[in-house]
Amino acid sequence: MPDRNLAYLFAAFAVTWAAFFAYVFYLAVKNRELRREIELLRKLLEERDESPSSH
């Protein structure tokens, strides 16, 4: 009887790990997007600081 439950245990284990890796992948993609956005903002700030001020 316990052997039949091993399939459910393995399925739960596999689903948990799949969800974990999907979440890690999602975080990696978001991290990459944020890094690109930060770099863009840095460039925009540099350009703004280099341009003549209209004050």
PDB file with SEQRES, HELIX, SHEET and CRYST1 records, atoms N, CA, C and O in Angstrom:
SEQRES   1 A   55  MET PRO ASP ARG ASN LEU ALA TYR LEU PHE ALA ALA PHE          
SEQRES   2 A   55  ALA VAL THR TRP ALA ALA PHE PHE ALA TYR VAL PHE TYR          
SEQRES   3 A   55  LEU ALA VAL LYS ASN ARG GLU LEU ARG ARG GLU ILE GLU          
SEQRES   4 A   55  LEU LEU ARG LYS LEU LEU GLU GLU ARG ASP GLU SER PRO          
SEQRES   5 A   55  SER SER HIS                                                  
HELIX    1 AA1 PRO A    2  GLU A   50  1                                  49    
CRYST1    1.000    1.000    1.000  90.00  90.00  90.00 P 1           1          
ATOM      1  N   MET A   1       0.796  -1.199   0.000  1.00  0.00           N  
ATOM      2  CA  MET A   1       0.000   0.000   0.000  1.00  0.00           C  
ATOM      3  C   MET A   1       0.849   1.279   0.000  1.00  0.00           C  
ATOM      4  O   MET A   1       0.532   2.199  -0.754  1.00  0.00           O  
ATOM      5  N   PRO A   2       1.892   1.376   0.796  1.00  0.00           N  
ATOM      6  CA  PRO A   2       2.697   2.602   0.767  1.00  0.00           C  
ATOM      7  C   PRO A   2       3.369   2.840  -0.583  1.00  0.00           C  
ATOM      8  O   PRO A   2       3.645   3.983  -0.946  1.00  0.00           O  
ATOM      9  N   ASP A   3       3.634   1.760  -1.332  1.00  0.00           N  
ATOM     10  CA  ASP A   3       4.275   1.935  -2.633  1.00  0.00           C  
ATOM     11  C   ASP A   3       3.390   2.706  -3.599  1.00  0.00           C  
ATOM     12  O   ASP A   3       3.896   3.431  -4.456  1.00  0.00           O  
ATOM     13  N   ARG A   4       2.083   2.561  -3.472  1.00  0.00           N  
ATOM     14  CA  ARG A   4       1.174   3.290  -4.358  1.00  0.00           C  
ATOM     15  C   ARG A   4       1.221   4.787  -4.065  1.00  0.00           C  
ATOM     16  O   ARG A   4       1.010   5.605  -4.961  1.00  0.00           O  
ATOM     17  N   ASN A   5       1.490   5.135  -2.850  1.00  0.00           N  
ATOM     18  CA  ASN A   5       1.547   6.548  -2.481  1.00  0.00           C  
ATOM     19  C   ASN A   5       2.841   7.223  -2.931  1.00  0.00           C  
ATOM     20  O   ASN A   5       2.926   8.451  -2.966  1.00  0.00           O  
ATOM     21  N   LEU A   6       3.850   6.416  -3.275  1.00  0.00           N  
ATOM     22  CA  LEU A   6       5.108   6.999  -3.729  1.00  0.00           C  
ATOM     23  C   LEU A   6       4.927   7.786  -5.020  1.00  0.00           C  
ATOM     24  O   LEU A   6       5.620   8.780  -5.240  1.00  0.00           O  
ATOM     25  N   ALA A   7       4.015   7.359  -5.863  1.00  0.00           N  
ATOM     26  CA  ALA A   7       3.760   8.092  -7.105  1.00  0.00           C  
ATOM     27  C   ALA A   7       3.236   9.493  -6.789  1.00  0.00           C  
ATOM     28  O   ALA A   7       3.638  10.467  -7.425  1.00  0.00           O  
ATOM     29  N   TYR A   8       2.351   9.593  -5.818  1.00  0.00           N  
ATOM     30  CA  TYR A   8       1.827  10.901  -5.427  1.00  0.00           C  
ATOM     31  C   TYR A   8       2.917  11.758  -4.781  1.00  0.00           C  
ATOM     32  O   TYR A   8       2.994  12.966  -5.008  1.00  0.00           O  
ATOM     33  N   LEU A   9       3.743  11.118  -3.984  1.00  0.00           N  
ATOM     34  CA  LEU A   9       4.846  11.832  -3.356  1.00  0.00           C  
ATOM     35  C   LEU A   9       5.805  12.367  -4.415  1.00  0.00           C  
ATOM     36  O   LEU A   9       6.222  13.524  -4.355  1.00  0.00           O  
ATOM     37  N   PHE A  10       6.150  11.526  -5.380  1.00  0.00           N  
ATOM     38  CA  PHE A  10       7.034  11.961  -6.460  1.00  0.00           C  
ATOM     39  C   PHE A  10       6.394  13.082  -7.266  1.00  0.00           C  
ATOM     40  O   PHE A  10       7.069  14.048  -7.620  1.00  0.00           O  
ATOM     41  N   ALA A  11       5.099  12.969  -7.560  1.00  0.00           N  
ATOM     42  CA  ALA A  11       4.408  14.009  -8.322  1.00  0.00           C  
ATOM     43  C   ALA A  11       4.424  15.336  -7.563  1.00  0.00           C  
ATOM     44  O   ALA A  11       4.682  16.386  -8.151  1.00  0.00           O  
ATOM     45  N   ALA A  12       4.154  15.289  -6.281  1.00  0.00           N  
ATOM     46  CA  ALA A  12       4.180  16.515  -5.478  1.00  0.00           C  
ATOM     47  C   ALA A  12       5.592  17.100  -5.437  1.00  0.00           C  
ATOM     48  O   ALA A  12       5.772  18.315  -5.521  1.00  0.00           O  
ATOM     49  N   PHE A  13       6.573  16.239  -5.307  1.00  0.00           N  
ATOM     50  CA  PHE A  13       7.968  16.668  -5.290  1.00  0.00           C  
ATOM     51  C   PHE A  13       8.338  17.330  -6.617  1.00  0.00           C  
ATOM     52  O   PHE A  13       8.953  18.397  -6.631  1.00  0.00           O  
ATOM     53  N   ALA A  14       7.964  16.698  -7.727  1.00  0.00           N  
ATOM     54  CA  ALA A  14       8.276  17.230  -9.054  1.00  0.00           C  
ATOM     55  C   ALA A  14       7.569  18.562  -9.296  1.00  0.00           C  
ATOM     56  O   ALA A  14       8.171  19.493  -9.831  1.00  0.00           O  
ATOM     57  N   VAL A  15       6.312  18.660  -8.910  1.00  0.00           N  
ATOM     58  CA  VAL A  15       5.563  19.904  -9.097  1.00  0.00           C  
ATOM     59  C   VAL A  15       6.173  21.021  -8.258  1.00  0.00           C  
ATOM     60  O   VAL A  15       6.279  22.158  -8.718  1.00  0.00           O  
ATOM     61  N   THR A  16       6.569  20.704  -7.043  1.00  0.00           N  
ATOM     62  CA  THR A  16       7.181  21.711  -6.171  1.00  0.00           C  
ATOM     63  C   THR A  16       8.477  22.233  -6.768  1.00  0.00           C  
ATOM     64  O   THR A  16       8.703  23.442  -6.794  1.00  0.00           O  
ATOM     65  N   TRP A  17       9.332  21.334  -7.247  1.00  0.00           N  
ATOM     66  CA  TRP A  17      10.586  21.772  -7.851  1.00  0.00           C  
ATOM     67  C   TRP A  17      10.347  22.539  -9.147  1.00  0.00           C  
ATOM     68  O   TRP A  17      11.040  23.518  -9.423  1.00  0.00           O  
ATOM     69  N   ALA A  18       9.384  22.108  -9.935  1.00  0.00           N  
ATOM     70  CA  ALA A  18       9.066  22.827 -11.174  1.00  0.00           C  
ATOM     71  C   ALA A  18       8.591  24.242 -10.857  1.00  0.00           C  
ATOM     72  O   ALA A  18       8.986  25.198 -11.525  1.00  0.00           O  
ATOM     73  N   ALA A  19       7.752  24.375  -9.848  1.00  0.00           N  
ATOM     74  CA  ALA A  19       7.276  25.702  -9.449  1.00  0.00           C  
ATOM     75  C   ALA A  19       8.436  26.557  -8.946  1.00  0.00           C  
ATOM     76  O   ALA A  19       8.509  27.748  -9.248  1.00  0.00           O  
ATOM     77  N   PHE A  20       9.329  25.958  -8.191  1.00  0.00           N  
ATOM     78  CA  PHE A  20      10.486  26.690  -7.684  1.00  0.00           C  
ATOM     79  C   PHE A  20      11.350  27.210  -8.830  1.00  0.00           C  
ATOM     80  O   PHE A  20      11.735  28.380  -8.835  1.00  0.00           O  
ATOM     81  N   PHE A  21      11.658  26.348  -9.803  1.00  0.00           N  
ATOM     82  CA  PHE A  21      12.495  26.774 -10.919  1.00  0.00           C  
ATOM     83  C   PHE A  21      11.779  27.786 -11.805  1.00  0.00           C  
ATOM     84  O   PHE A  21      12.420  28.683 -12.353  1.00  0.00           O  
ATOM     85  N   ALA A  22      10.480  27.659 -11.954  1.00  0.00           N  
ATOM     86  CA  ALA A  22       9.719  28.657 -12.708  1.00  0.00           C  
ATOM     87  C   ALA A  22       9.796  30.012 -12.012  1.00  0.00           C  
ATOM     88  O   ALA A  22       9.941  31.041 -12.671  1.00  0.00           O  
ATOM     89  N   TYR A  23       9.700  30.017 -10.703  1.00  0.00           N  
ATOM     90  CA  TYR A  23       9.789  31.258  -9.938  1.00  0.00           C  
ATOM     91  C   TYR A  23      11.182  31.871 -10.048  1.00  0.00           C  
ATOM     92  O   TYR A  23      11.314  33.086 -10.198  1.00  0.00           O  
ATOM     93  N   VAL A  24      12.209  31.047  -9.975  1.00  0.00           N  
ATOM     94  CA  VAL A  24      13.580  31.542 -10.114  1.00  0.00           C  
ATOM     95  C   VAL A  24      13.781  32.130 -11.511  1.00  0.00           C  
ATOM     96  O   VAL A  24      14.416  33.175 -11.655  1.00  0.00           O  
ATOM     97  N   PHE A  25      13.250  31.475 -12.532  1.00  0.00           N  
ATOM     98  CA  PHE A  25      13.347  31.994 -13.894  1.00  0.00           C  
ATOM     99  C   PHE A  25      12.621  33.332 -14.002  1.00  0.00           C  
ATOM    100  O   PHE A  25      13.134  34.269 -14.614  1.00  0.00           O  
ATOM    101  N   TYR A  26      11.435  33.424 -13.414  1.00  0.00           N  
ATOM    102  CA  TYR A  26      10.664  34.665 -13.419  1.00  0.00           C  
ATOM    103  C   TYR A  26      11.460  35.788 -12.749  1.00  0.00           C  
ATOM    104  O   TYR A  26      11.513  36.905 -13.263  1.00  0.00           O  
ATOM    105  N   LEU A  27      12.073  35.495 -11.615  1.00  0.00           N  
ATOM    106  CA  LEU A  27      12.874  36.502 -10.921  1.00  0.00           C  
ATOM    107  C   LEU A  27      14.078  36.931 -11.761  1.00  0.00           C  
ATOM    108  O   LEU A  27      14.435  38.109 -11.772  1.00  0.00           O  
ATOM    109  N   ALA A  28      14.696  35.999 -12.455  1.00  0.00           N  
ATOM    110  CA  ALA A  28      15.844  36.332 -13.294  1.00  0.00           C  
ATOM    111  C   ALA A  28      15.432  37.262 -14.432  1.00  0.00           C  
ATOM    112  O   ALA A  28      16.150  38.209 -14.753  1.00  0.00           O  
ATOM    113  N   VAL A  29      14.286  36.995 -15.039  1.00  0.00           N  
ATOM    114  CA  VAL A  29      13.794  37.851 -16.125  1.00  0.00           C  
ATOM    115  C   VAL A  29      13.487  39.246 -15.594  1.00  0.00           C  
ATOM    116  O   VAL A  29      13.859  40.243 -16.212  1.00  0.00           O  
ATOM    117  N   LYS A  30      12.813  39.319 -14.458  1.00  0.00           N  
ATOM    118  CA  LYS A  30      12.486  40.625 -13.870  1.00  0.00           C  
ATOM    119  C   LYS A  30      13.760  41.378 -13.487  1.00  0.00           C  
ATOM    120  O   LYS A  30      13.845  42.592 -13.672  1.00  0.00           O  
ATOM    121  N   ASN A  31      14.736  40.667 -12.962  1.00  0.00           N  
ATOM    122  CA  ASN A  31      16.009  41.281 -12.596  1.00  0.00           C  
ATOM    123  C   ASN A  31      16.684  41.880 -13.829  1.00  0.00           C  
ATOM    124  O   ASN A  31      17.198  42.997 -13.777  1.00  0.00           O  
ATOM    125  N   ARG A  32      16.681  41.142 -14.930  1.00  0.00           N  
ATOM    126  CA  ARG A  32      17.282  41.628 -16.167  1.00  0.00           C  
ATOM    127  C   ARG A  32      16.556  42.886 -16.654  1.00  0.00           C  
ATOM    128  O   ARG A  32      17.193  43.849 -17.079  1.00  0.00           O  
ATOM    129  N   GLU A  33      15.217  42.872 -16.588  1.00  0.00           N  
ATOM    130  CA  GLU A  33      14.441  44.040 -17.008  1.00  0.00           C  
ATOM    131  C   GLU A  33      14.749  45.250 -16.132  1.00  0.00           C  
ATOM    132  O   GLU A  33      14.898  46.363 -16.637  1.00  0.00           O  
ATOM    133  N   LEU A  34      14.843  45.037 -14.835  1.00  0.00           N  
ATOM    134  CA  LEU A  34      15.138  46.145 -13.926  1.00  0.00           C  
ATOM    135  C   LEU A  34      16.537  46.707 -14.165  1.00  0.00           C  
ATOM    136  O   LEU A  34      16.739  47.920 -14.110  1.00  0.00           O  
ATOM    137  N   ARG A  35      17.492  45.834 -14.428  1.00  0.00           N  
ATOM    138  CA  ARG A  35      18.853  46.311 -14.705  1.00  0.00           C  
ATOM    139  C   ARG A  35      18.883  47.161 -15.967  1.00  0.00           C  
ATOM    140  O   ARG A  35      19.569  48.183 -16.011  1.00  0.00           O  
ATOM    141  N   ARG A  36      18.141  46.746 -16.996  1.00  0.00           N  
ATOM    142  CA  ARG A  36      18.072  47.539 -18.230  1.00  0.00           C  
ATOM    143  C   ARG A  36      17.425  48.893 -17.965  1.00  0.00           C  
ATOM    144  O   ARG A  36      17.890  49.918 -18.465  1.00  0.00           O  
ATOM    145  N   GLU A  37      16.366  48.894 -17.187  1.00  0.00           N  
ATOM    146  CA  GLU A  37      15.682  50.146 -16.882  1.00  0.00           C  
ATOM    147  C   GLU A  37      16.577  51.074 -16.057  1.00  0.00           C  
ATOM    148  O   GLU A  37      16.603  52.281 -16.296  1.00  0.00           O  
ATOM    149  N   ILE A  38      17.297  50.527 -15.106  1.00  0.00           N  
ATOM    150  CA  ILE A  38      18.222  51.340 -14.304  1.00  0.00           C  
ATOM    151  C   ILE A  38      19.302  51.940 -15.192  1.00  0.00           C  
ATOM    152  O   ILE A  38      19.647  53.113 -15.044  1.00  0.00           O  
ATOM    153  N   GLU A  39      19.834  51.150 -16.107  1.00  0.00           N  
ATOM    154  CA  GLU A  39      20.865  51.654 -17.010  1.00  0.00           C  
ATOM    155  C   GLU A  39      20.308  52.770 -17.890  1.00  0.00           C  
ATOM    156  O   GLU A  39      20.983  53.775 -18.114  1.00  0.00           O  
ATOM    157  N   LEU A  40      19.100  52.607 -18.385  1.00  0.00           N  
ATOM    158  CA  LEU A  40      18.463  53.648 -19.195  1.00  0.00           C  
ATOM    159  C   LEU A  40      18.282  54.927 -18.378  1.00  0.00           C  
ATOM    160  O   LEU A  40      18.561  56.020 -18.870  1.00  0.00           O  
ATOM    161  N   LEU A  41      17.824  54.797 -17.149  1.00  0.00           N  
ATOM    162  CA  LEU A  41      17.638  55.970 -16.294  1.00  0.00           C  
ATOM    163  C   LEU A  41      18.968  56.658 -15.994  1.00  0.00           C  
ATOM    164  O   LEU A  41      19.033  57.886 -15.939  1.00  0.00           O  
ATOM    165  N   ARG A  42      20.013  55.882 -15.801  1.00  0.00           N  
ATOM    166  CA  ARG A  42      21.341  56.476 -15.570  1.00  0.00           C  
ATOM    167  C   ARG A  42      21.784  57.287 -16.778  1.00  0.00           C  
ATOM    168  O   ARG A  42      22.308  58.392 -16.637  1.00  0.00           O  
ATOM    169  N   LYS A  43      21.571  56.729 -17.971  1.00  0.00           N  
ATOM    170  CA  LYS A  43      21.954  57.449 -19.189  1.00  0.00           C  
ATOM    171  C   LYS A  43      21.139  58.724 -19.343  1.00  0.00           C  
ATOM    172  O   LYS A  43      21.678  59.767 -19.712  1.00  0.00           O  
ATOM    173  N   LEU A  44      19.848  58.644 -19.062  1.00  0.00           N  
ATOM    174  CA  LEU A  44      19.008  59.839 -19.159  1.00  0.00           C  
ATOM    175  C   LEU A  44      19.446  60.908 -18.161  1.00  0.00           C  
ATOM    176  O   LEU A  44      19.464  62.093 -18.491  1.00  0.00           O  
ATOM    177  N   LEU A  45      19.793  60.502 -16.957  1.00  0.00           N  
ATOM    178  CA  LEU A  45      20.271  61.462 -15.960  1.00  0.00           C  
ATOM    179  C   LEU A  45      21.602  62.084 -16.378  1.00  0.00           C  
ATOM    180  O   LEU A  45      21.814  63.282 -16.191  1.00  0.00           O  
ATOM    181  N   GLU A  46      22.489  61.279 -16.938  1.00  0.00           N  
ATOM    182  CA  GLU A  46      23.767  61.815 -17.405  1.00  0.00           C  
ATOM    183  C   GLU A  46      23.546  62.831 -18.511  1.00  0.00           C  
ATOM    184  O   GLU A  46      24.169  63.893 -18.515  1.00  0.00           O  
ATOM    185  N   GLU A  47      22.662  62.512 -19.452  1.00  0.00           N  
ATOM    186  CA  GLU A  47      22.379  63.436 -20.549  1.00  0.00           C  
ATOM    187  C   GLU A  47      21.760  64.724 -20.021  1.00  0.00           C  
ATOM    188  O   GLU A  47      22.081  65.812 -20.498  1.00  0.00           O  
ATOM    189  N   ARG A  48      20.890  64.603 -19.055  1.00  0.00           N  
ATOM    190  CA  ARG A  48      20.247  65.784 -18.480  1.00  0.00           C  
ATOM    191  C   ARG A  48      21.268  66.651 -17.750  1.00  0.00           C  
ATOM    192  O   ARG A  48      21.225  67.878 -17.835  1.00  0.00           O  
ATOM    193  N   ASP A  49      22.181  66.009 -17.039  1.00  0.00           N  
ATOM    194  CA  ASP A  49      23.202  66.758 -16.307  1.00  0.00           C  
ATOM    195  C   ASP A  49      24.209  67.418 -17.242  1.00  0.00           C  
ATOM    196  O   ASP A  49      24.750  68.476 -16.920  1.00  0.00           O  
ATOM    197  N   GLU A  50      24.464  66.811 -18.388  1.00  0.00           N  
ATOM    198  CA  GLU A  50      25.432  67.357 -19.336  1.00  0.00           C  
ATOM    199  C   GLU A  50      24.840  68.487 -20.168  1.00  0.00           C  
ATOM    200  O   GLU A  50      25.584  69.345 -20.643  1.00  0.00           O  
ATOM    201  N   SER A  51      23.542  68.509 -20.356  1.00  0.00           N  
ATOM    202  CA  SER A  51      22.923  69.546 -21.180  1.00  0.00           C  
ATOM    203  C   SER A  51      22.906  70.865 -20.418  1.00  0.00           C  
ATOM    204  O   SER A  51      22.870  70.880 -19.188  1.00  0.00           O  
ATOM    205  N   PRO A  52      22.933  71.983 -21.163  1.00  0.00           N  
ATOM    206  CA  PRO A  52      22.895  73.292 -20.494  1.00  0.00           C  
ATOM    207  C   PRO A  52      21.599  73.471 -19.716  1.00  0.00           C  
ATOM    208  O   PRO A  52      20.519  73.104 -20.177  1.00  0.00           O  
ATOM    209  N   SER A  53      21.731  74.021 -18.571  1.00  0.00           N  
ATOM    210  CA  SER A  53      20.568  74.225 -17.710  1.00  0.00           C  
ATOM    211  C   SER A  53      19.796  75.447 -18.176  1.00  0.00           C  
ATOM    212  O   SER A  53      20.381  76.437 -18.614  1.00  0.00           O  
ATOM    213  N   SER A  54      18.469  75.366 -18.077  1.00  0.00           N  
ATOM    214  CA  SER A  54      17.632  76.490 -18.504  1.00  0.00           C  
ATOM    215  C   SER A  54      17.149  77.295 -17.313  1.00  0.00           C  
ATOM    216  O   SER A  54      16.171  78.034 -17.426  1.00  0.00           O  
ATOM    217  N   HIS A  55      17.815  77.166 -16.172  1.00  0.00           N  
ATOM    218  CA  HIS A  55      17.404  77.899 -14.963  1.00  0.00           C  
ATOM    219  C   HIS A  55      17.834  79.329 -15.054  1.00  0.00           C  
ATOM    220  O   HIS A  55      17.582  80.109 -14.136  1.00  0.00           O  
TER     221      HIS A  55                                                      
END                                                                             
